[in-house]
Amino acid sequence: MSIHKSIAVCPGSYDPITNGHLDVIRRAAELYDEVVVAVVNRSVRKDDTLFDIEERMAFIEEALSGLEGVRAEPFNTLVVDFARRVGAKTIVKGLRAISDFEYELEMNQLNRRQDPEIESVYLMASPQYSFLSSSGVKELATFGGRIDDLVPQRVAERLQEELRR
């Protein structure tokens, strides 16, 4: 039995957080003593975010309130550096499709070069969320589509305020 607390990091831009993200985070919380939802402040791979870091953090904190051992923190470094800083030995990501796998395989190899002691663990998307992405939700909201079952209520309200044409 290990005397060390197991800590995992769930990184992402969460712009906005979806029910698929929440599902992965909740499942990770069942596997680790502590889960740090690492919210990317500035992403190299994505355009500017729709919501600023403070609002994304508030969405996450509200959606995860009452979930033991889970907290959110912003970061703007390499994810392995962030993981090291919070004492995590694991990066947990969700996978929806083959395209996610290809991207995450590449990221895993790059992360392992930076710190071979930090493992990546992938949780397959639950079937009801296998199609769900933040960008898809934003597109639906832009054209007035129904999103109330895809994101937390406050997120749905804010998306409709920001994007409805």
DORODO-202622 format. One line per field, with one value per residue: residue number from 1; x, y, z of N, C-alpha, C in turn; residue in three letters. Coordinates in Angstrom, 2 decimals. Atoms other than C-alpha are relative to their C-alpha. Layout:
N
num = [NUM, ...] $
neast = [X, ...] $
nnorth = [Y, ...] $
nup = [Z, ...] $
caeast = [X, ...] $
canorth = [Y, ...] $
caup = [Z, ...] $
ceast = [X, ...] $
cnorth = [Y, ...] $
cup = [Z, ...] $
residuo = [ALA, ...] $
***
This chain:
165
num = [1, 2, 3, 4, 5, 6, 7, 8, 9, 10, 11, 12, 13, 14, 15, 16, 17, 18, 19, 20, 21, 22, 23, 24, 25, 26, 27, 28, 29, 30, 31, 32, 33, 34, 35, 36, 37, 38, 39, 40, 41, 42, 43, 44, 45, 46, 47, 48, 49, 50, 51, 52, 53, 54, 55, 56, 57, 58, 59, 60, 61, 62, 63, 64, 65, 66, 67, 68, 69, 70, 71, 72, 73, 74, 75, 76, 77, 78, 79, 80, 81, 82, 83, 84, 85, 86, 87, 88, 89, 90, 91, 92, 93, 94, 95, 96, 97, 98, 99, 100, 101, 102, 103, 104, 105, 106, 107, 108, 109, 110, 111, 112, 113, 114, 115, 116, 117, 118, 119, 120, 121, 122, 123, 124, 125, 126, 127, 128, 129, 130, 131, 132, 133, 134, 135, 136, 137, 138, 139, 140, 141, 142, 143, 144, 145, 146, 147, 148, 149, 150, 151, 152, 153, 154, 155, 156, 157, 158, 159, 160, 161, 162, 163, 164, 165] $
neast = [0.84, -0.79, 0.31, 0.08, 1.30, -0.02, 0.53, 0.07, 0.32, 0.87, -0.21, 0.81, 0.36, 1.34, 0.63, 0.26, 0.07, 1.18, 0.34, -1.02, -1.14, 0.38, 0.03, -1.39, -0.52, 0.63, -0.55, -1.38, 0.08, 0.18, -1.24, -1.12, 0.31, 0.23, -0.02, -0.14, 0.46, -0.98, 0.65, -1.00, 0.28, -0.25, -0.29, -0.74, 0.66, 1.34, 0.16, 0.42, 1.16, 1.24, 0.13, -1.30, -0.40, 0.80, 1.33, -0.14, -0.24, 1.27, 0.86, -0.52, 0.18, 1.43, 0.41, -0.64, 0.16, 0.46, -0.75, -1.16, -1.32, -0.16, -0.10, -0.43, -1.08, -0.47, -1.43, -0.47, -1.31, 0.15, 0.84, -0.85, -0.51, 1.12, 0.21, -1.09, 0.21, 1.08, -0.30, 0.71, -0.78, 0.87, 0.82, 1.19, 0.71, 1.07, -0.11, 1.29, -0.09, -1.35, -0.72, -0.51, -1.11, -1.19, -0.54, -0.46, -1.21, -1.09, -0.21, -0.57, -1.42, -0.69, 0.00, -0.92, -1.37, -0.22, -0.05, 0.43, 0.65, 1.41, 0.74, 1.28, 1.05, 1.10, 1.32, 0.86, 1.22, 1.25, 0.69, 0.86, -0.83, -1.06, 0.05, 0.10, -1.20, 0.30, 0.22, 1.31, 1.00, 0.02, 0.65, 1.44, 0.51, -0.03, 1.16, 1.23, 0.27, 0.25, -1.25, 0.21, -0.38, -1.39, -0.85, 0.70, 1.02, -0.58, -0.76, 0.99, 0.52, -1.04, -0.24, 1.11, -0.18, -1.16, -0.09, 1.24, 0.08] $
nnorth = [-1.19, -1.22, -1.07, -1.23, -0.39, 0.00, -1.24, -0.02, -1.27, 0.08, -1.29, -0.37, -1.41, -0.06, -1.21, 0.14, 1.36, 0.74, 1.16, 1.01, -0.31, 0.28, 1.45, 0.46, -0.49, 0.78, 1.35, -0.11, -0.20, 1.31, 0.74, -0.70, -0.69, -1.41, -0.34, -1.42, -0.38, -0.99, -0.80, -0.71, -1.42, -0.37, 1.21, -0.20, 0.70, -0.51, -1.45, -0.60, 0.65, -0.78, -0.44, -0.24, 1.02, -0.12, 0.56, 1.45, 0.54, -0.06, 1.07, 1.29, 0.07, 0.19, 1.33, 1.04, -0.25, 1.17, 1.20, 0.09, 0.25, -0.59, -1.45, -0.55, -1.00, -0.41, 0.16, -0.49, 0.62, 1.37, 0.77, 0.80, -0.91, -0.22, 1.25, 0.07, -1.04, 0.38, 1.32, 1.05, 0.96, 0.46, -0.91, 0.74, -0.62, 0.79, 0.27, 0.21, 0.60, 0.27, -1.28, -0.35, 0.91, -0.40, -1.22, 0.29, 0.83, -0.94, -0.78, 0.92, 0.20, -1.25, -0.14, 1.00, -0.51, -1.05, 0.61, 1.39, 0.50, -0.38, 0.87, -0.44, 1.01, -0.43, 0.57, -0.04, -0.78, 0.74, -0.03, -1.17, -1.19, 0.32, -0.97, -1.33, -0.84, -1.41, -0.73, 0.39, -0.66, -1.43, -0.11, 0.16, -1.20, -1.10, 0.10, 0.19, 1.41, 0.39, 0.42, 0.11, 1.32, 0.21, -0.80, -0.46, -1.02, -1.35, -0.07, -0.11, -1.37, -0.94, 0.22, -0.60, -1.46, -0.40, 0.49, 0.10, -1.01] $
nup = [0.00, 0.13, -0.95, 0.78, 0.53, 1.47, 0.56, 1.46, 0.63, 1.19, 0.67, 1.15, 0.06, -0.61, 0.54, -1.43, -0.52, 0.46, -0.83, 0.29, -0.87, -1.40, -0.14, -0.12, -1.29, -1.09, 0.04, -0.49, -1.45, -0.62, 0.15, -0.63, -1.24, 0.32, 1.42, 0.26, 1.33, 0.43, 1.03, 0.81, 0.09, 1.39, 0.76, 1.25, 1.10, 0.25, 0.07, -1.26, -0.61, -0.07, -1.39, -0.62, -0.96, -1.23, 0.21, 0.16, -1.34, -0.74, 0.52, -0.48, -1.46, -0.27, 0.46, -0.80, -1.44, -0.73, 0.39, -0.88, 0.56, 1.33, 0.02, 1.30, -0.04, 1.32, 0.23, 1.29, 0.19, 0.50, -0.93, -0.90, -1.03, -0.91, -0.76, -0.98, -1.00, -0.93, -0.55, 0.75, 0.79, 1.08, 0.81, 0.45, 1.12, 0.58, 1.44, 0.64, 1.34, 0.49, 0.16, -1.34, -0.31, 0.76, -0.61, -1.36, 0.10, 0.24, -1.23, -1.00, 0.30, -0.32, -1.46, -0.58, 0.21, -0.99, -1.33, 0.16, -1.21, 0.01, 0.92, 0.55, -0.09, 0.85, -0.28, 1.17, -0.21, -0.18, 1.30, 0.21, 0.21, 0.96, 1.09, -0.60, -0.09, -0.28, 1.26, 0.50, -0.84, 0.38, 1.31, -0.23, -0.67, 0.97, 0.89, -0.78, -0.28, -1.39, -0.64, -1.44, -0.51, 0.37, -0.88, -1.20, 0.26, 0.08, 1.25, 1.08, -0.03, 0.45, 1.42, 0.75, -0.08, 0.80, 1.38, 0.77, 1.08] $
caeast = [0.00, 1.35, 1.60, 1.70, -1.41, -2.24, -2.77, -3.90, -4.16, -7.01, -5.79, -7.83, -9.02, -12.59, -14.00, -16.57, -16.69, -19.10, -20.90, -18.34, -15.50, -17.39, -17.90, -14.15, -13.30, -15.81, -14.52, -10.92, -11.97, -12.96, -9.48, -7.24, -7.08, -6.99, -7.77, -6.59, -8.56, -5.82, -7.33, -5.10, -4.89, -3.42, -3.47, -0.98, -3.18, -6.48, -7.65, -8.62, -11.13, -14.75, -14.72, -11.88, -10.01, -12.01, -15.34, -14.13, -12.82, -16.17, -18.07, -15.84, -15.96, -19.76, -20.17, -17.83, -18.93, -19.43, -17.15, -14.52, -10.85, -11.29, -10.12, -9.46, -6.34, -5.31, -1.94, 0.17, 3.18, 3.90, 1.40, 4.24, 5.68, 2.25, 1.81, 5.20, 4.32, 1.10, 2.71, 0.81, 2.27, -0.61, -2.22, -5.79, -7.47, -10.69, -10.75, -13.76, -12.52, -9.51, -8.63, -8.32, -6.08, -3.71, -3.32, -2.98, -0.41, 1.78, 1.28, 2.05, 5.35, 6.33, 5.33, 7.30, 10.40, 9.97, 9.32, 9.26, 7.95, 4.61, 2.20, -0.73, -3.96, -6.85, -10.50, -12.79, -15.71, -18.98, -21.22, -23.60, -20.66, -18.60, -19.60, -19.39, -16.84, -16.68, -16.42, -19.49, -21.47, -20.44, -21.53, -24.92, -25.37, -24.43, -27.33, -29.83, -29.51, -30.49, -27.49, -29.10, -28.30, -24.69, -23.32, -24.09, -27.06, -25.02, -22.76, -25.80, -27.19, -23.90, -23.35, -26.79, -26.09, -22.73, -23.46, -27.13, -27.60] $
canorth = [0.00, 3.40, 6.15, 8.74, 10.57, 9.93, 13.15, 13.46, 16.46, 16.82, 19.55, 21.42, 24.80, 24.06, 26.77, 25.94, 22.90, 20.25, 17.35, 15.11, 16.90, 16.60, 12.88, 12.31, 14.46, 12.63, 9.26, 10.37, 11.45, 7.84, 6.66, 9.24, 10.81, 14.27, 15.63, 19.03, 20.39, 22.31, 25.13, 26.41, 30.16, 30.60, 27.78, 27.54, 25.22, 27.09, 30.60, 33.03, 31.63, 32.75, 32.97, 34.46, 32.38, 33.74, 32.78, 29.33, 28.74, 29.83, 27.46, 24.56, 25.36, 25.63, 22.40, 20.47, 21.93, 19.18, 16.73, 15.68, 15.89, 17.96, 21.51, 23.75, 25.80, 27.90, 27.27, 28.66, 26.33, 22.89, 20.45, 18.28, 21.30, 22.03, 18.38, 18.41, 21.65, 20.18, 16.81, 14.84, 11.71, 11.28, 13.29, 12.11, 12.86, 11.72, 10.12, 10.31, 9.13, 7.98, 11.61, 12.27, 9.22, 10.40, 13.83, 12.46, 9.85, 12.64, 14.74, 11.71, 11.13, 14.79, 14.85, 11.66, 13.25, 16.14, 13.96, 10.15, 9.77, 11.39, 8.93, 9.69, 7.80, 7.91, 7.38, 6.47, 8.85, 7.54, 6.68, 9.58, 12.03, 10.41, 13.14, 16.09, 18.90, 22.50, 23.72, 21.71, 23.13, 26.68, 26.06, 24.76, 27.77, 30.16, 28.88, 28.54, 24.78, 23.00, 22.64, 22.37, 18.64, 19.09, 21.61, 22.80, 25.18, 28.33, 27.54, 27.08, 30.45, 32.28, 30.63, 31.72, 35.27, 35.37, 33.49, 33.44, 35.24] $
caup = [0.00, -1.00, 1.58, -1.19, -2.24, -5.90, -7.80, -11.41, -13.70, -16.23, -18.60, -21.17, -22.34, -21.18, -23.45, -22.28, -20.04, -21.35, -19.73, -21.46, -19.67, -16.38, -16.95, -17.43, -14.38, -12.16, -13.32, -12.69, -9.18, -8.49, -9.48, -7.78, -4.33, -5.88, -9.34, -10.47, -13.40, -15.19, -17.23, -20.03, -19.82, -23.32, -25.85, -28.69, -30.71, -30.42, -31.23, -28.53, -26.10, -26.07, -22.27, -20.25, -17.70, -14.74, -16.27, -17.36, -13.83, -12.36, -14.68, -13.60, -9.89, -9.97, -11.94, -9.65, -6.31, -3.79, -5.59, -3.05, -3.97, -7.13, -7.67, -10.68, -11.33, -14.31, -15.94, -18.78, -18.80, -20.20, -18.73, -17.37, -15.56, -14.11, -13.09, -11.38, -9.56, -8.09, -7.31, -9.97, -11.56, -14.01, -16.80, -17.48, -20.80, -22.42, -25.86, -28.15, -31.54, -33.53, -34.29, -30.53, -30.21, -32.95, -31.38, -27.82, -28.88, -30.21, -27.06, -24.87, -26.64, -26.31, -22.63, -21.90, -23.40, -20.97, -17.92, -18.29, -14.72, -15.54, -17.11, -19.38, -18.78, -21.23, -20.37, -23.23, -23.60, -22.25, -25.22, -24.65, -24.88, -27.65, -30.12, -27.75, -28.09, -26.91, -30.50, -31.50, -28.59, -29.57, -33.15, -32.01, -29.72, -32.55, -34.65, -31.80, -31.39, -28.19, -25.86, -22.41, -22.13, -23.34, -20.84, -17.30, -17.08, -16.43, -19.39, -21.66, -20.54, -21.13, -24.52, -25.65, -24.42, -26.26, -29.47, -30.39, -33.70] $
ceast = [0.88, -0.42, -0.12, -1.41, 0.10, -0.73, 0.05, -0.38, -0.88, 0.10, -0.97, -0.27, -1.39, -0.73, -1.20, 0.09, -1.30, -0.31, 0.96, 1.25, -0.32, -0.03, 1.41, 0.58, -0.58, 0.54, 1.44, 0.00, -0.24, 1.29, 1.18, -0.47, -0.37, 0.09, 0.06, -0.43, 0.86, -0.55, 1.04, -0.41, 0.18, 0.40, 0.74, -0.81, -1.38, 0.01, -0.33, -1.24, -1.21, -0.15, 1.39, 0.25, -0.85, -1.37, 0.06, 0.24, -1.30, -0.96, 0.41, -0.25, -1.46, -0.44, 0.55, -0.16, -0.59, 0.70, 1.32, 1.29, 0.25, 0.08, 0.47, 1.08, 0.35, 1.49, 0.37, 1.43, -0.20, -0.81, 0.85, 0.61, -1.09, -0.23, 1.06, -0.25, -1.08, 0.20, -0.70, 0.98, -0.79, -0.72, -1.15, -0.69, -1.12, 0.25, -1.39, 0.12, 1.46, 0.80, 0.54, 1.22, 1.28, 0.65, 0.60, 1.23, 1.23, 0.32, 0.63, 1.49, 0.82, 0.09, 0.98, 1.45, 0.34, 0.14, -0.53, -0.69, -1.47, -0.70, -1.25, -0.97, -1.20, -1.27, -0.85, -1.27, -1.17, -0.81, -0.84, 0.78, 1.05, 0.07, 0.22, 1.34, -0.45, -0.30, -1.36, -1.13, -0.10, -0.68, -1.52, -0.60, -0.06, -1.26, -1.29, -0.36, -0.16, 1.29, -0.18, 0.37, 1.48, 0.99, -0.77, -0.92, 0.58, 0.80, -0.97, -0.56, 1.01, 0.31, -1.10, 0.07, 1.10, -0.15, -1.29, -0.10, -1.36] $
cnorth = [1.25, 1.01, 1.34, 0.22, 0.00, 1.24, -0.09, 1.40, -0.30, 1.34, 0.23, 1.49, 0.22, 1.27, -0.33, -1.46, -0.64, -1.12, -1.16, 0.22, -0.39, -1.50, -0.55, 0.42, -0.80, -1.43, -0.02, 0.14, -1.30, -0.82, 0.59, 0.69, 1.46, 0.19, 1.52, 0.25, 1.18, 0.75, 0.85, 1.46, 0.51, -1.26, 0.35, -0.55, 0.55, 1.52, 0.54, -0.70, 0.92, 0.59, 0.20, -1.04, 0.05, -0.64, -1.52, -0.67, -0.03, -1.08, -1.35, -0.15, -0.22, -1.42, -1.11, 0.21, -1.24, -1.28, 0.00, -0.22, 0.57, 1.51, 0.44, 1.04, 0.39, -0.30, 0.52, -0.47, -1.32, -0.79, -0.86, 0.87, 0.30, -1.22, -0.13, 0.98, -0.40, -1.40, -1.16, -0.89, -0.48, 1.17, -0.85, 0.80, -0.93, -0.19, -0.28, -0.83, -0.23, 1.29, 0.49, -0.85, 0.45, 1.23, -0.32, -0.90, 0.90, 0.80, -0.86, -0.17, 1.25, 0.20, -0.97, 0.40, 1.07, -0.56, -1.43, -0.58, 0.39, -0.80, 0.69, -1.16, 0.55, -0.74, 0.15, 0.79, -0.94, 0.15, 1.25, 1.29, -0.19, 0.98, 1.43, 0.73, 1.43, 0.76, -0.36, 0.67, 1.48, 0.19, -0.16, 1.26, 1.18, 0.01, -0.34, -1.43, -0.26, -0.54, -0.30, -1.36, -0.32, 0.69, 0.33, 1.19, 1.40, 0.18, 0.18, 1.43, 0.99, -0.19, 0.65, 1.52, 0.45, -0.29, 0.03, 1.15, 0.67] $
cup = [0.00, 1.06, -0.70, -0.52, -1.53, -0.51, -1.52, -0.46, -1.21, -0.73, -1.16, -0.01, 0.63, -0.42, -0.86, 0.43, -0.48, 0.97, -0.26, 0.83, 1.45, 0.26, 0.20, 1.36, 1.16, 0.04, 0.49, 1.52, 0.75, 0.00, 0.77, 1.28, -0.25, -1.52, -0.12, -1.44, -0.42, -1.21, -0.71, -0.11, -1.43, -0.74, -1.28, -1.17, -0.33, -0.08, 1.38, 0.52, -0.03, 1.40, 0.59, 1.10, 1.27, -0.17, -0.20, 1.34, 0.81, -0.48, 0.60, 1.49, 0.36, -0.35, 0.88, 1.51, 0.66, -0.38, 0.76, -0.79, -1.38, 0.15, -1.39, 0.24, -1.42, -0.15, -1.38, -0.25, -0.74, 1.02, 0.94, 1.09, 1.02, 0.88, 1.09, 1.15, 1.02, 0.58, -0.70, -0.75, -1.22, -0.66, -0.52, -1.09, -0.44, -1.49, -0.56, -1.26, -0.37, -0.14, 1.34, 0.33, -0.71, 0.62, 1.38, 0.02, -0.19, 1.27, 1.09, -0.23, 0.33, 1.51, 0.65, -0.21, 1.04, 1.41, -0.09, 1.24, 0.09, -1.09, -0.52, 0.05, -0.78, 0.38, -1.25, 0.34, 0.24, -1.28, -0.24, -0.25, -1.09, -1.17, 0.48, 0.06, 0.31, -1.28, -0.61, 0.76, -0.38, -1.35, 0.13, 0.61, -0.97, -0.86, 0.74, 0.28, 1.49, 0.61, 1.49, 0.58, -0.30, 0.92, 1.27, -0.32, -0.16, -1.29, -1.19, -0.07, -0.57, -1.49, -0.83, 0.04, -0.98, -1.48, -0.80, -1.00, 0.00] $
residuo = [MET, SER, ILE, HIS, LYS, SER, ILE, ALA, VAL, CYS, PRO, GLY, SER, TYR, ASP, PRO, ILE, THR, ASN, GLY, HIS, LEU, ASP, VAL, ILE, ARG, ARG, ALA, ALA, GLU, LEU, TYR, ASP, GLU, VAL, VAL, VAL, ALA, VAL, VAL, ASN, ARG, SER, VAL, ARG, LYS, ASP, ASP, THR, LEU, PHE, ASP, ILE, GLU, GLU, ARG, MET, ALA, PHE, ILE, GLU, GLU, ALA, LEU, SER, GLY, LEU, GLU, GLY, VAL, ARG, ALA, GLU, PRO, PHE, ASN, THR, LEU, VAL, VAL, ASP, PHE, ALA, ARG, ARG, VAL, GLY, ALA, LYS, THR, ILE, VAL, LYS, GLY, LEU, ARG, ALA, ILE, SER, ASP, PHE, GLU, TYR, GLU, LEU, GLU, MET, ASN, GLN, LEU, ASN, ARG, ARG, GLN, ASP, PRO, GLU, ILE, GLU, SER, VAL, TYR, LEU, MET, ALA, SER, PRO, GLN, TYR, SER, PHE, LEU, SER, SER, SER, GLY, VAL, LYS, GLU, LEU, ALA, THR, PHE, GLY, GLY, ARG, ILE, ASP, ASP, LEU, VAL, PRO, GLN, ARG, VAL, ALA, GLU, ARG, LEU, GLN, GLU, GLU, LEU, ARG, ARG] $
***
